[in-house]
Amino acid sequence: DTAVSQTPKYLVTQMGNDKSIKCEQNLGHDTMYWYKQDSKKFLKIMFSYNNKELIINETVPNRFSPKSPDKAHLNLHINSLELGDSAVYFCASSQDRFEQYFGPGTRLTVT
Amino acid sequence: QKEVEQNSGPLSVPEGAIASLNCTYSDRGSQSFFWYRQYSGKSPELIMFIYSNGDKEDGRFTAQLNKASQYVSLLIRDSQPSDSATYLCAEGGSYIPTFGRGTSLIVHP
């Protein structure tokens, strides 16, 4: 029974397109996150979402937007994709600000 | 902006040895720290968390926190080839956690 799941696992798309990645957690956690891991393996927080409060890392371009239909889901929408958006995107969840559980990742390739 | 620093390695140790992974952090007010292990092509998985000064042991793993020196470490005793992975140190306690760049550990038979 998967705790944090993401779809799709792989996403290949062209520059300028808009795409979404979905994330679901069944742990009953109240906080969810999106991370970007670049080719150098640096894991960087993009957003956290807690009880309907969105906290944004100020370095994230506004082409990226999280959307949470309910506490168990946090989807990531990306508009006007650029080559530099190619990376692995991880969703994670936690109870409050404690230890996080990560999804399997979505490898995004922009051509 | 908060920073978490780790030596990227690779740290190479023989099987059965103790692997020592270190991390320093910039925010003196940070309260909680986490160690994650990430195998190549996989997602990070939590190994240990520590909130108080001192040592915390869990099986072959010991996390150490020294708030005065702003230093966190992870010791892996009796290292196994299956421990070969990248180890990420993270500072928590806020909704924008900060990760280090990770240390690559190689355990050779």
Interface residues (C-beta under 8 A of the other chain):
Chain A: T31 Y33 K40 K41 F42 L43 K44 I45 S48 N50 I55 N57 F90 R97 F98 E99 Q100 Y101 F102 G103 P104 G105
Chain B: S32 F34 Y36 Q38 K42 S43 P44 E45 L46 F49 T86 L88 G92 G93 S94 Y95 I96 P97 T98 F99 R101 G102
